[in-house]
Amino acid sequence: MASKDKLKPAAADAEAGMGSGRRRFLKTAGLASLGAAAGMAVPFHRNLPHGFFPAAMASENGLAGKDGLTLLNDRPLNAETPPELLDDPITPTARHFIRNNGIAPDDTSAEGWTLTVDGFADSPQELSIADLRDRFEVVTLALTLECGGNGRAFFDPPASGNQWTYGAVACSEWTGVRLRDVLVAAGVQDNVVYTAHYGADEHLSGDPDKLPISRGLPIAKALTDTVLIAFQMNGADLHPMNGAPLRLVVPGWPGSCSQKWLTRIELRDQVHDGPKMTGTSYRVPEYPVAPGEDVPKEDFRIIERMPVKSLITFPANGAASGMETEVRGHAWSGDRTVDRLDISYDFGASWQAAELDPPANDGAWQNWRTTVRFPVAGYYEIWARATDSEGEMQRFAIDWNPKGYLNNRMHRVGLRAG
């Protein structure tokens, strides 16, 4: 087995070539899970090409350990959660979305896994997961993660990339240690301005010299209280597709900052320039642009905090209702809190305030609820609109951008009352 203390994804082992009899597949799903999904033995499992997700597990409800996710892509694996399945105040692991950029590592066991912290550090660190537990305060926080492209499907003209609708967001409970504490132990030198993150996932090409993604954080963000190096999710080991056995969790910023299968954190004296950190990846134009307009790469800025947003989780879109129904969901806004959540059932002519809970802790989404009484039978749409602590409010329409990021238009569900 390849060593897990690598700083880049390891090369495929000598027997893993496409012509060999020991072709690797996405072992994080596991042969047992593959057999369970197929309902019987899988005689030719060794011939499954490297990086291909088993078709028996690629149905809407077939993702191993996941419940009801919608598969958007199987190479790399990406799957979102329908809004009505995100109704829990804390997102169950089975309903947490999956966002991959490369091929997950074969072995995601905690045994032997190490994290390197180096670069411009006074005391570089080589830490096992046991070291993290023993040397630093272990904390559990409810933290919201959202893909920067959540909502991309609604851009017109279309933007390239996974066509996320509403479900690339979740708020689970994460257990780990604060990134800040680990960086302080490593000794952050005065010239450090950015972190760089590296994981054990493999580039889709199979080239061991290429990384699928390596992003980072401004050092000020990295030293905040709610950025975790996590080794548990909802009280259990991380799900393999959510980064087991070790990952970063950076609430309120694009999920791409939260490196999965974490093996190394480098302290840098410049803005990190790893894969998907430069060009137009996770960047938006510095100024408004017309739909379809070409924008020079030098005019893009890195996305940091995510915008104010809300989600209706009950009732489901297309549901039937009586003349009265409870309406509920979640709201969040990057590094801020949400101060108000309003709903409308008359296409925005009037609004009523919902009961809005405070976040469970900094970095968590906020749960809300209200009751709607319809005046007459018919078709209605319920719209949700959040306003955050800086007065930023969701709008009905959003500004277009070339990569389809930061869609925070109001969520709408239709229902039949009567």
Rosetta blueprint (number, residue, H / E / L):
1 M L
2 A L
3 S L
4 K L
5 D L
6 K L
7 L L
8 K L
9 P L
10 A L
11 A L
12 A L
13 D L
14 A L
15 E L
16 A L
17 G L
18 M L
19 G L
20 S L
21 G L
22 R L
23 R L
24 R L
25 F L
26 L L
27 K L
28 T L
29 A L
30 G L
31 L H
32 A H
33 S H
34 L H
35 G H
36 A H
37 A H
38 A H
39 G L
40 M L
41 A L
42 V L
43 P L
44 F L
45 H H
46 R H
47 N H
48 L L
49 P L
50 H L
51 G L
52 F L
53 F L
54 P L
55 A H
56 A H
57 M H
58 A L
59 S L
60 E L
61 N L
62 G L
63 L L
64 A L
65 G L
66 K L
67 D L
68 G L
69 L L
70 T E
71 L E
72 L E
73 N E
74 D E
75 R L
76 P L
77 L E
78 N E
79 A E
80 E E
81 T L
82 P L
83 P H
84 E H
85 L H
86 L H
87 D L
88 D L
89 P L
90 I L
91 T L
92 P L
93 T H
94 A H
95 R H
96 H L
97 F L
98 I E
99 R E
100 N L
101 N L
102 G L
103 I E
104 A L
105 P L
106 D L
107 D L
108 T L
109 S L
110 A L
111 E L
112 G L
113 W L
114 T E
115 L E
116 T E
117 V E
118 D E
119 G E
120 F L
121 A E
122 D L
123 S L
124 P L
125 Q E
126 E E
127 L E
128 S E
129 I H
130 A H
131 D H
132 L H
133 R H
134 D H
135 R H
136 F L
137 E L
138 V E
139 V E
140 T E
141 L E
142 A E
143 L E
144 T E
145 L E
146 E E
147 C L
148 G L
149 G L
150 N L
151 G L
152 R H
153 A H
154 F H
155 F L
156 D L
157 P L
158 P L
159 A L
160 S L
161 G L
162 N L
163 Q L
164 W L
165 T L
166 Y L
167 G L
168 A L
169 V E
170 A E
171 C E
172 S E
173 E E
174 W E
175 T E
176 G E
177 V E
178 R E
179 L H
180 R H
181 D H
182 V H
183 L H
184 V H
185 A H
186 A H
187 G L
188 V E
189 Q L
190 D L
191 N L
192 V L
193 V L
194 Y E
195 T E
196 A E
197 H E
198 Y E
199 G E
200 A L
201 D L
202 E E
203 H L
204 L L
205 S L
206 G L
207 D L
208 P L
209 D L
210 K L
211 L L
212 P L
213 I L
214 S L
215 R L
216 G L
217 L L
218 P E
219 I H
220 A H
221 K H
222 A H
223 L L
224 T L
225 D L
226 T L
227 V L
228 L E
229 I E
230 A E
231 F E
232 Q E
233 M E
234 N L
235 G L
236 A E
237 D E
238 L L
239 H L
240 P H
241 M H
242 N H
243 G L
244 A L
245 P L
246 L L
247 R E
248 L E
249 V E
250 V L
251 P L
252 G L
253 W L
254 P E
255 G H
256 S H
257 C H
258 S L
259 Q L
260 K L
261 W L
262 L E
263 T E
264 R E
265 I E
266 E E
267 L E
268 R E
269 D L
270 Q L
271 V L
272 H L
273 D L
274 G L
275 P L
276 K L
277 M L
278 T L
279 G L
280 T L
281 S L
282 Y L
283 R E
284 V E
285 P E
286 E L
287 Y L
288 P L
289 V L
290 A L
291 P L
292 G L
293 E L
294 D L
295 V L
296 P L
297 K H
298 E H
299 D H
300 F E
301 R E
302 I E
303 I L
304 E L
305 R L
306 M L
307 P L
308 V E
309 K E
310 S E
311 L E
312 I E
313 T E
314 F E
315 P L
316 A L
317 N L
318 G L
319 A E
320 A E
321 S E
322 G L
323 M L
324 E E
325 T E
326 E E
327 V E
328 R E
329 G E
330 H E
331 A E
332 W E
333 S E
334 G L
335 D L
336 R E
337 T L
338 V E
339 D E
340 R E
341 L E
342 D E
343 I E
344 S E
345 Y L
346 D L
347 F L
348 G L
349 A L
350 S L
351 W L
352 Q E
353 A E
354 A L
355 E E
356 L E
357 D L
358 P L
359 P L
360 A L
361 N L
362 D L
363 G L
364 A L
365 W L
366 Q E
367 N E
368 W E
369 R E
370 T E
371 T E
372 V E
373 R E
374 F L
375 P L
376 V L
377 A L
378 G E
379 Y E
380 Y E
381 E E
382 I E
383 W E
384 A E
385 R E
386 A E
387 T E
388 D E
389 S L
390 E L
391 G L
392 E L
393 M E
394 Q L
395 R L
396 F L
397 A L
398 I L
399 D L
400 W L
401 N L
402 P L
403 K L
404 G L
405 Y L
406 L L
407 N L
408 N L
409 R L
410 M L
411 H E
412 R E
413 V E
414 G E
415 L E
416 R E
417 A E
418 G L
